[in-house]
Amino acid sequence: MFEKNDEINRYLDARGKVVLNACPGSGKTTSIAYKLQSLTKETIESVSNFSGVACLSFTNIAKDEINQKYKSFSGKFITYPHLVSTIDSFINQYIVLPNYHLLYPEITRPTILDKQNILDEFELKFLFRYKIGKRPIRFSYFPSSIQLTKNNSFLSNGNKPNLTGSSLNEFNNYCIALKKWQFKNGFLTNNDTAYLAIQILEKFPEIGKSLIKRFPLIILDEAQDTSEIHFAIFDKLIKLGLKNIEIIGDPYQSLYEWREARPDLFIERYDNSENWISCDYTFCRRSEQNIINTYSILRDSNKTINSTLTDITNKITVFKYEIGKEINIVKEFIELSKPYKENHIVVRGRKLLNELLGFSNTKDYWKIDIPILLISAKQHLLKNEIKIAVNTIRKLISRIKYPELKYEDQRKKEIELQKDYQLNSKIIEFINNLPSFDLSLKDWNSETEDFINAFFKLDTKLDFKLKQKQGKATYETSIAELYNTKNIENQFPISTIHQVKGKTFDTLLLFLSNNSSGQKISINDCVKPTEFPNDSKRMIYVAMSRPRNLLAIAVPKETDNNELKKIFGNEIIINE
């Protein structure tokens, strides 16, 4: 049953250009799915049987959740003429791919690169002529980092280069040459397709008008993670006649500034009451009030979030850990969270994650990286990180099956394999049937070489090039011991903050570092901001807003107790 209140009803009744600013745990996805029942009918009735709603989100996980919620209400998934998709897929499918030939007639259909860093693996010798001093620009600004803005300027990893004068001119010439080659050869990143979508809509406005007839209502979920260039595309559609658009999200949960997310543009539309209908969700159905009060420290807003839950079952718990012995706190948390079913541990960055999971051994016993990638893929599969596991093996297949090809040609093969969706099940079968990690290094090496040769029916036997003179003891040690893979599937649930966004747990433990340098987050970040919170504060906000019943925070043992109570209140429990 979907329980409504005044804030929900305001959003459900809103039509036109709508912004919904929804706090964590308020059920925005449920609201979207519920409202879609009315919107899908209204669109068909008011326009035509061939016109529908396009509901777009930033990730596949988010768009799949909307479809599942919709099915729970209506008994069926959203189907034609309506669409649930990612923003990138929508832009590619309906604007760029069918119309690319209008810009570049020599290319029938461009290739959308699954990963931008593939660009770094092309030779592109012509780029070496562009230098700052004697150093080729390519070594400082990798091809994969270069992005076009809506105004035809260039960024590197979302930022303007710290260059002036002739160096900046040389950088721009380098970028122009790179993009000219990409567009001429049809190798595009998703940033490129967004830029090209704007070019297509500006040069051929009838394409935009036709798209509006096909989708007279567009919903952007997780809109706090939308980039400037994506917002520009939908602004262009509005200028071309799109009257119904909804942008939904929570700017405090924006974690993708490194991918050009612009939460400020979400806020800009929310504050524009003249042109947009602004709606708020300030209630939380997920977390108990003391958890809400804790993560609300990271908000600059004066709007209070109120829990719909009446009880407070646990106090905020702070663990103190000794650096290098964080695993002891994990064990304490596991004991504390035993009464609950859905428990999780989060860290920022993979370094501590890998250490806690026992993946700290980076020693390579081979002259090529194929064996270590096989081990990594199996570890990811056992952790249920299926996509990472499959992508790791897919990247290897072109190298294993086509070793005679040049690097660029192998990459083209890899791109082709990305379109073979039936291959995924074969890859999972391949990973599952890899020889046991209980085998010694020497035996695993031999049996895995034979297994791969048989599985792929290779004409030339694959050689892992096991390094010599590593000592008898090393050769007789099992892979499981060398890489600590024992019982990985039964280990405690732990991940990075990015991986838990949008999820809910009964309990959660967040590790804070000893300082906030680099990519670290620490107790120093747990201060109420005077302006919109930075990336580190938003990281903590997202992590702390996941649990229902118990929030635990791990800090270095040197942290002062009085400081902890000043930040989190006197009611916290401190375990030293």
DOTORDO-171554 format. One line per 8 residues: number of its first residue (from 1); their letters; for each residue x, y, z of C-alpha. Coordinates in nm, 3 decimals, always signed. Layout:
# DOTORDO-171554
NUM> a> X Y Z | ...
//
This chain:
# DOTORDO-171554
1> mfekndei> +0.000 +0.000 +0.000 | +0.128 +0.344 -0.094 | +0.076 +0.588 +0.194 | +0.037 +0.950 +0.089 | +0.081 +1.280 +0.270 | +0.054 +1.646 +0.171 | +0.405 +1.657 +0.021 | +0.346 +1.342 -0.185
9> nryldarg> +0.008 +1.468 -0.307 | +0.164 +1.796 -0.420 | +0.414 +1.605 -0.634 | +0.155 +1.358 -0.768 | -0.072 +1.645 -0.873 | +0.203 +1.856 -1.032 | +0.215 +1.877 -1.412 | +0.441 +2.072 -1.646
17> kvvlnacp> +0.798 +2.156 -1.546 | +0.842 +1.995 -1.206 | +1.135 +1.965 -0.964 | +1.116 +1.719 -0.674 | +1.383 +1.762 -0.406 | +1.356 +1.438 -0.207 | +1.558 +1.360 +0.107 | +1.702 +1.010 +0.174
25> gsgkttsi> +1.453 +0.737 +0.255 | +1.148 +0.936 +0.145 | +1.057 +0.689 -0.130 | +1.105 +0.907 -0.435 | +1.143 +0.600 -0.659 | +0.815 +0.463 -0.525 | +0.649 +0.798 -0.589 | +0.778 +0.810 -0.947
33> ayklqslt> +0.651 +0.458 -1.015 | +0.312 +0.536 -0.859 | +0.273 +0.859 -1.056 | +0.375 +0.683 -1.378 | +0.048 +0.487 -1.365 | -0.138 +0.813 -1.427 | +0.121 +0.979 -1.651 | +0.141 +0.689 -1.897
41> ketiesvs> -0.236 +0.692 -1.947 | -0.259 +1.071 -1.969 | +0.015 +1.090 -2.233 | -0.153 +0.838 -2.461 | -0.496 +0.998 -2.414 | -0.378 +1.357 -2.469 | -0.133 +1.292 -2.756 | -0.155 +0.954 -2.931
49> nfsgvacl> -0.115 +0.579 -2.893 | +0.237 +0.615 -3.028 | +0.351 +0.879 -2.777 | +0.485 +0.791 -2.435 | +0.672 +0.886 -2.121 | +1.052 +0.860 -2.119 | +1.166 +0.791 -1.762 | +1.544 +0.830 -1.749
57> sftniakd> +1.796 +0.772 -1.474 | +2.170 +0.797 -1.427 | +2.233 +0.423 -1.372 | +2.091 +0.091 -1.485 | +2.027 -0.003 -1.121 | +1.810 +0.304 -1.065 | +1.606 +0.261 -1.384 | +1.551 -0.110 -1.312
65> einqkyks> +1.425 -0.022 -0.964 | +1.165 +0.213 -1.112 | +1.042 -0.061 -1.345 | +1.018 -0.310 -1.059 | +0.827 -0.063 -0.842 | +0.593 +0.014 -1.131 | +0.523 -0.356 -1.172 | +0.443 -0.387 -0.801
73> fsgkfity> +0.167 -0.128 -0.851 | +0.036 -0.217 -1.197 | +0.125 -0.586 -1.227 | +0.331 -0.528 -1.542 | +0.651 -0.364 -1.659 | +0.655 -0.035 -1.851 | +0.642 -0.108 -2.224 | +0.599 +0.069 -2.559
81> phlvstid> +0.517 +0.345 -2.626 | +0.677 +0.433 -2.290 | +1.045 +0.395 -2.205 | +1.256 +0.340 -1.894 | +1.623 +0.392 -1.976 | +1.948 +0.556 -1.875 | +2.013 +0.912 -1.992 | +2.313 +0.805 -2.199
89> sfinqyiv> +2.123 +0.523 -2.367 | +1.831 +0.755 -2.449 | +2.061 +1.015 -2.607 | +2.247 +0.751 -2.806 | +1.942 +0.557 -2.924 | +1.709 +0.844 -3.014 | +1.939 +1.129 -3.114 | +2.298 +1.037 -3.200
97> lpnyhlly> +2.307 +0.687 -3.351 | +2.021 +0.733 -3.601 | +2.136 +1.082 -3.704 | +2.517 +1.071 -3.684 | +2.542 +1.036 -4.061 | +2.392 +1.386 -4.097 | +2.709 +1.523 -3.938 | +2.954 +1.264 -4.074
105> peitrpti> +2.811 +1.101 -4.391 | +3.109 +0.864 -4.426 | +3.017 +0.684 -4.099 | +2.708 +0.465 -4.119 | +2.696 +0.395 -3.749 | +2.952 +0.508 -3.486 | +3.086 +0.293 -3.203 | +3.003 +0.402 -2.848
113> ldkqnild> +3.302 +0.310 -2.631 | +3.197 +0.122 -2.319 | +3.494 +0.264 -2.130 | +3.663 +0.596 -2.206 | +4.010 +0.466 -2.124 | +3.997 +0.252 -2.439 | +4.097 +0.575 -2.616 | +4.431 +0.568 -2.435
121> efelkflf> +4.509 +0.232 -2.589 | +4.490 +0.347 -2.951 | +4.827 +0.441 -3.104 | +4.725 +0.787 -3.233 | +5.084 +0.876 -3.324 | +4.975 +1.207 -3.477 | +4.902 +1.339 -3.126 | +5.269 +1.327 -3.027
129> rykigkrp> +5.339 +1.641 -3.230 | +5.151 +1.849 -2.970 | +5.388 +1.937 -2.686 | +5.427 +2.164 -2.388 | +5.799 +2.219 -2.369 | +5.950 +1.892 -2.485 | +5.682 +1.671 -2.329 | +5.396 +1.544 -2.552
137> irfsyfps> +5.062 +1.666 -2.413 | +4.927 +1.314 -2.445 | +5.130 +1.205 -2.141 | +4.983 +1.481 -1.922 | +4.628 +1.487 -2.060 | +4.526 +1.139 -2.168 | +4.284 +1.114 -2.464 | +4.024 +0.952 -2.237
145> siqltknn> +4.027 +1.257 -2.008 | +3.938 +1.511 -2.279 | +3.579 +1.632 -2.282 | +3.390 +1.884 -2.491 | +3.162 +2.138 -2.328 | +2.839 +2.271 -2.474 | +3.033 +2.590 -2.560 | +3.299 +2.406 -2.765
153> sflsngnk> +3.573 +2.443 -2.504 | +3.777 +2.152 -2.367 | +3.811 +2.003 -2.020 | +4.035 +1.734 -1.877 | +3.858 +1.505 -1.627 | +3.587 +1.769 -1.593 | +3.825 +2.055 -1.513 | +3.980 +2.339 -1.710
161> pnltgssl> +4.352 +2.277 -1.763 | +4.585 +2.491 -1.555 | +4.743 +2.640 -1.866 | +4.780 +2.985 -2.022 | +4.915 +3.148 -2.336 | +5.086 +2.927 -2.594 | +5.054 +2.619 -2.371 | +4.676 +2.657 -2.364
169> nefnnyci> +4.668 +2.706 -2.741 | +4.872 +2.389 -2.790 | +4.638 +2.201 -2.555 | +4.335 +2.320 -2.754 | +4.499 +2.216 -3.083 | +4.572 +1.874 -2.932 | +4.207 +1.837 -2.828 | +4.079 +1.950 -3.168
177> alkkwqfk> +4.300 +1.694 -3.344 | +4.187 +1.417 -3.109 | +3.817 +1.490 -3.145 | +3.849 +1.531 -3.522 | +3.999 +1.182 -3.542 | +3.734 +1.036 -3.310 | +3.439 +1.184 -3.495 | +3.581 +1.099 -3.837
185> ngfltnnd> +3.636 +0.736 -3.732 | +3.322 +0.706 -3.521 | +3.479 +0.620 -3.183 | +3.270 +0.807 -2.927 | +3.254 +0.837 -2.550 | +2.924 +0.918 -2.379 | +3.049 +1.274 -2.329 | +3.105 +1.295 -2.705
193> taylaiqi> +2.754 +1.170 -2.780 | +2.604 +1.430 -2.544 | +2.798 +1.704 -2.722 | +2.696 +1.570 -3.063 | +2.333 +1.547 -2.953 | +2.333 +1.923 -2.898 | +2.490 +1.978 -3.240 | +2.225 +1.760 -3.405
201> lekfpeig> +1.936 +1.933 -3.225 | +2.071 +2.277 -3.315 | +2.139 +2.200 -3.682 | +1.831 +1.984 -3.734 | +1.556 +2.113 -3.499 | +1.296 +1.892 -3.665 | +1.469 +1.593 -3.504 | +1.406 +1.746 -3.162
209> kslikrfp> +1.045 +1.831 -3.244 | +0.987 +1.477 -3.366 | +1.141 +1.341 -3.045 | +0.905 +1.558 -2.838 | +0.606 +1.410 -3.024 | +0.741 +1.064 -2.947 | +0.807 +1.151 -2.580 | +0.596 +1.452 -2.475
217> liildeaq> +0.689 +1.387 -2.110 | +1.043 +1.322 -1.985 | +1.133 +1.232 -1.627 | +1.495 +1.263 -1.508 | +1.554 +1.056 -1.196 | +1.876 +1.096 -0.990 | +1.900 +1.435 -1.158 | +2.155 +1.560 -0.905
225> dtseihfa> +2.410 +1.353 -1.100 | +2.320 +1.507 -1.436 | +2.601 +1.697 -1.611 | +2.588 +2.047 -1.757 | +2.593 +1.912 -2.111 | +2.305 +1.673 -2.034 | +2.100 +1.954 -1.882 | +2.175 +2.154 -2.199
233> ifdklikl> +2.019 +1.880 -2.414 | +1.692 +1.888 -2.221 | +1.696 +2.269 -2.211 | +1.721 +2.257 -2.590 | +1.420 +2.023 -2.607 | +1.228 +2.266 -2.384 | +1.308 +2.548 -2.630 | +1.186 +2.324 -2.912
241> glknieii> +0.852 +2.275 -2.739 | +0.885 +2.018 -2.457 | +0.631 +2.136 -2.199 | +0.632 +1.845 -1.957 | +0.954 +1.750 -1.780 | +1.023 +1.635 -1.424 | +1.365 +1.639 -1.259 | +1.390 +1.442 -0.938
249> gdpyqsly> +1.671 +1.388 -0.692 | +1.860 +1.504 -0.385 | +2.156 +1.739 -0.447 | +2.312 +1.628 -0.118 | +2.348 +1.278 -0.264 | +2.546 +1.386 -0.570 | +2.865 +1.174 -0.578 | +2.977 +1.202 -0.938
257> ewrearpd> +3.143 +1.541 -0.976 | +3.440 +1.352 -1.121 | +3.197 +1.257 -1.399 | +3.079 +1.618 -1.434 | +2.771 +1.593 -1.211 | +2.627 +1.941 -1.150 | +2.402 +1.944 -0.841 | +2.412 +2.324 -0.854
265> lfierydn> +2.213 +2.312 -1.179 | +1.950 +2.099 -1.005 | +1.930 +2.358 -0.726 | +1.914 +2.640 -0.983 | +1.596 +2.492 -1.131 | +1.451 +2.415 -0.788 | +1.496 +2.782 -0.689 | +1.345 +2.908 -1.016
273> senwiscd> +0.982 +2.925 -0.898 | +0.885 +3.142 -1.196 | +0.945 +2.863 -1.447 | +0.939 +2.544 -1.238 | +0.700 +2.386 -0.987 | +0.917 +2.299 -0.686 | +0.820 +2.012 -0.455 | +0.988 +1.883 -0.138
281> ytfcrrse> +0.999 +1.553 +0.049 | +1.116 +1.629 +0.403 | +1.002 +1.303 +0.565 | +1.204 +0.982 +0.598 | +1.050 +0.635 +0.614 | +1.385 +0.457 +0.635 | +1.587 +0.577 +0.931 | +1.525 +0.645 +1.299
289> qniintys> +1.540 +1.011 +1.401 | +1.881 +1.002 +1.572 | +2.037 +0.867 +1.251 | +1.867 +1.146 +1.054 | +1.993 +1.407 +1.300 | +2.347 +1.272 +1.260 | +2.364 +1.294 +0.881 | +2.173 +1.624 +0.882
297> ilrdsnkt> +2.490 +1.778 +1.025 | +2.619 +1.768 +0.666 | +2.330 +1.977 +0.524 | +2.336 +2.355 +0.483 | +1.957 +2.360 +0.456 | +1.733 +2.478 +0.741 | +1.463 +2.231 +0.637 | +1.428 +1.960 +0.901
305> instltdi> +1.394 +1.595 +0.800 | +1.143 +1.409 +1.015 | +1.133 +1.033 +1.059 | +0.801 +0.850 +1.030 | +0.944 +0.588 +1.270 | +0.849 +0.650 +1.632 | +1.114 +0.443 +1.814 | +1.488 +0.488 +1.860
313> tnkitvfk> +1.626 +0.139 +1.914 | +2.001 +0.213 +1.925 | +2.228 +0.501 +2.007 | +2.487 +0.619 +1.756 | +2.795 +0.404 +1.820 | +3.153 +0.517 +1.767 | +3.436 +0.263 +1.750 | +3.800 +0.361 +1.788
321> yeigkein> +4.047 +0.167 +1.577 | +4.422 +0.135 +1.558 | +4.553 +0.206 +1.210 | +4.650 -0.124 +1.049 | +4.415 -0.317 +1.279 | +4.080 -0.203 +1.140 | +3.975 -0.567 +1.109 | +3.928 -0.577 +1.488
329> ivkefiel> +3.655 -0.313 +1.464 | +3.489 -0.512 +1.188 | +3.467 -0.811 +1.422 | +3.317 -0.595 +1.697 | +3.060 -0.455 +1.458 | +2.965 -0.803 +1.338 | +2.890 -0.897 +1.700 | +2.692 -0.578 +1.759
337> skpykenh> +2.482 -0.622 +1.445 | +2.398 -0.992 +1.498 | +2.032 -0.924 +1.591 | +1.980 -0.774 +1.244 | +1.974 -0.930 +0.897 | +2.091 -0.660 +0.656 | +2.424 -0.527 +0.780 | +2.695 -0.347 +0.587
345> ivvrgrkl> +3.037 -0.183 +0.617 | +3.147 +0.105 +0.396 | +3.478 +0.274 +0.326 | +3.593 +0.539 +0.084 | +3.829 +0.399 -0.177 | +3.943 +0.049 -0.260 | +4.270 +0.049 -0.063 | +4.110 -0.014 +0.277
353> lnellgfs> +3.837 -0.221 +0.112 | +4.094 -0.461 -0.033 | +4.289 -0.475 +0.292 | +3.977 -0.568 +0.490 | +3.885 -0.831 +0.233 | +4.238 -0.970 +0.230 | +4.320 -0.865 -0.127 | +4.637 -0.688 -0.021
361> ntkdywki> +4.876 -0.921 -0.208 | +4.968 -0.749 -0.534 | +5.270 -0.970 -0.605 | +5.273 -1.101 -0.961 | +5.418 -1.448 -1.023 | +5.387 -1.428 -1.403 | +5.538 -1.222 -1.684 | +5.192 -1.145 -1.828
369> dipillis> +4.885 -1.017 -1.645 | +4.628 -1.272 -1.769 | +4.654 -1.507 -1.465 | +4.615 -1.227 -1.210 | +4.310 -1.095 -1.398 | +4.157 -1.443 -1.396 | +4.203 -1.461 -1.020 | +4.055 -1.113 -0.981
377> akqhllkn> +3.751 -1.205 -1.195 | +3.682 -1.513 -0.983 | +3.709 -1.306 -0.664 | +3.462 -1.051 -0.799 | +3.216 -1.323 -0.902 | +3.233 -1.480 -0.555 | +3.154 -1.135 -0.410 | +2.854 -1.117 -0.647
385> eikiavnt> +3.016 -0.833 -0.841 | +2.906 -1.001 -1.163 | +2.943 -0.704 -1.397 | +3.305 -0.643 -1.294 | +3.386 -1.013 -1.331 | +3.229 -1.039 -1.676 | +3.393 -0.719 -1.803 | +3.733 -0.839 -1.681
393> irklisri> +3.708 -1.163 -1.878 | +3.556 -0.999 -2.185 | +3.861 -0.775 -2.203 | +4.085 -1.083 -2.194 | +3.904 -1.283 -2.461 | +4.029 -1.076 -2.754 | +4.385 -1.108 -2.623 | +4.352 -1.484 -2.570
401> kypelkye> +4.179 -1.565 -2.898 | +4.353 -1.314 -3.123 | +4.710 -1.275 -2.990 | +4.840 -1.203 -3.341 | +4.636 -0.882 -3.375 | +4.775 -0.538 -3.308 | +4.663 -0.367 -2.991 | +4.410 -0.140 -3.164
409> dqrkkeie> +4.257 -0.433 -3.353 | +4.225 -0.632 -3.031 | +4.040 -0.338 -2.881 | +3.802 -0.334 -3.178 | +3.735 -0.703 -3.117 | +3.667 -0.625 -2.753 | +3.416 -0.357 -2.854 | +3.243 -0.606 -3.086
417> lqkdyqln> +3.218 -0.857 -2.799 | +3.040 -0.598 -2.586 | +2.742 -0.630 -2.820 | +2.729 -1.011 -2.780 | +2.495 -1.031 -2.480 | +2.472 -1.412 -2.497 | +2.844 -1.417 -2.427 | +2.783 -1.313 -2.066
425> skiiefin> +2.646 -1.654 -1.965 | +2.943 -1.826 -2.132 | +3.182 -1.598 -1.945 | +3.020 -1.681 -1.611 | +3.044 -2.051 -1.697 | +3.411 -1.998 -1.783 | +3.484 -1.826 -1.450 | +3.296 -2.085 -1.246
433> nlpsfdls> +3.491 -2.369 -1.409 | +3.836 -2.223 -1.357 | +4.063 -2.470 -1.173 | +4.041 -2.460 -0.794 | +4.240 -2.201 -0.600 | +4.332 -2.483 -0.361 | +4.583 -2.601 -0.621 | +4.947 -2.503 -0.583
441> lkdwnset> +5.078 -2.214 -0.790 | +5.258 -2.457 -1.021 | +4.962 -2.692 -1.066 | +4.706 -2.412 -1.101 | +4.922 -2.248 -1.366 | +4.943 -2.570 -1.570 | +4.578 -2.675 -1.531 | +4.447 -2.325 -1.608
449> edfinaff> +4.655 -2.303 -1.925 | +4.507 -2.638 -2.037 | +4.155 -2.532 -1.937 | +4.173 -2.210 -2.141 | +4.316 -2.388 -2.443 | +4.031 -2.640 -2.433 | +3.755 -2.387 -2.356 | +3.846 -2.155 -2.641
457> kldtkldf> +3.978 -2.431 -2.870 | +4.300 -2.244 -2.935 | +4.529 -2.349 -3.219 | +4.835 -2.227 -3.031 | +4.868 -2.317 -2.665 | +4.851 -2.021 -2.429 | +5.158 -1.974 -2.207 | +5.117 -1.777 -1.882
465> klkqkqgk> +5.496 -1.732 -1.865 | +5.535 -1.835 -1.501 | +5.842 -1.661 -1.360 | +6.142 -1.881 -1.285 | +6.357 -1.902 -0.970 | +6.079 -1.809 -0.726 | +6.163 -2.091 -0.488 | +6.013 -2.435 -0.432
473> atyetsia> +5.801 -2.313 -0.140 | +5.632 -2.050 -0.358 | +5.552 -2.296 -0.637 | +5.397 -2.539 -0.385 | +5.186 -2.274 -0.208 | +4.819 -2.266 -0.309 | +4.665 -1.975 -0.498 | +4.417 -1.944 -0.208
481> elyntkni> +4.702 -1.879 +0.035 | +4.898 -1.652 -0.198 | +4.596 -1.429 -0.266 | +4.390 -1.494 +0.047 | +4.084 -1.614 -0.145 | +3.961 -1.860 +0.118 | +3.587 -1.841 +0.182 | +3.563 -1.499 +0.021
489> enqfpist> +3.195 -1.561 -0.061 | +3.123 -1.597 +0.312 | +3.304 -1.284 +0.424 | +3.129 -0.985 +0.579 | +2.947 -0.744 +0.344 | +3.172 -0.449 +0.272 | +3.195 -0.203 -0.017 | +3.276 +0.155 -0.110
497> ihqvkgkt> +3.029 +0.437 -0.051 | +2.953 +0.466 -0.423 | +2.834 +0.104 -0.424 | +2.572 +0.155 -0.149 | +2.410 +0.466 -0.292 | +2.035 +0.406 -0.318 | +2.043 +0.101 -0.089 | +1.897 +0.038 +0.255
505> fdtlllfl> +2.040 -0.168 +0.544 | +1.940 -0.242 +0.902 | +2.284 -0.145 +1.030 | +2.589 +0.024 +0.883 | +2.949 +0.086 +0.990 | +3.132 +0.377 +0.826 | +3.511 +0.401 +0.843 | +3.655 +0.753 +0.873
513> snnssgqk> +4.026 +0.813 +0.817 | +4.271 +1.000 +1.038 | +4.264 +1.307 +0.811 | +4.091 +1.449 +0.503 | +4.389 +1.465 +0.270 | +4.353 +1.344 -0.087 | +4.051 +1.117 -0.125 | +4.014 +1.048 +0.249
521> isindcvk> +3.714 +1.139 +0.463 | +3.752 +1.203 +0.835 | +3.586 +1.343 +1.144 | +3.709 +1.684 +1.023 | +3.449 +1.666 +0.746 | +3.164 +1.620 +0.995 | +3.103 +1.991 +1.036 | +2.788 +2.176 +0.935
529> ptefpnds> +2.868 +2.356 +0.608 | +2.809 +2.727 +0.563 | +2.738 +2.669 +0.192 | +2.652 +2.371 -0.026 | +2.855 +2.075 +0.110 | +3.164 +1.955 -0.074 | +3.219 +1.606 -0.215 | +3.363 +1.464 +0.109
537> krmiyvam> +3.066 +1.580 +0.315 | +2.822 +1.440 +0.060 | +3.007 +1.107 +0.073 | +2.952 +1.086 +0.447 | +2.590 +1.204 +0.407 | +2.512 +0.923 +0.164 | +2.677 +0.658 +0.380 | +2.512 +0.769 +0.706
545> srprnlla> +2.166 +0.784 +0.549 | +2.159 +0.414 +0.452 | +2.075 +0.234 +0.783 | +1.733 +0.188 +0.943 | +1.820 +0.104 +1.303 | +2.190 +0.138 +1.384 | +2.461 +0.372 +1.261 | +2.817 +0.299 +1.372
553> iavpketd> +3.119 +0.513 +1.292 | +3.482 +0.401 +1.314 | +3.745 +0.667 +1.387 | +4.118 +0.650 +1.470 | +4.185 +0.584 +1.840 | +4.357 +0.923 +1.876 | +4.026 +1.104 +1.816 | +3.927 +1.310 +2.121
561> nnelkkif> +3.606 +1.196 +2.295 | +3.498 +1.551 +2.368 | +3.526 +1.633 +1.997 | +3.308 +1.331 +1.914 | +3.041 +1.439 +2.163 | +3.055 +1.795 +2.036 | +2.983 +1.674 +1.683 | +2.743 +1.386 +1.745
569> gneiiine> +2.595 +1.475 +2.085 | +2.634 +1.340 +2.437 | +2.406 +1.041 +2.376 | +2.655 +0.852 +2.159 | +2.825 +0.533 +2.274 | +3.205 +0.536 +2.240 | +3.378 +0.197 +2.228 | +3.750 +0.243 +2.289
//
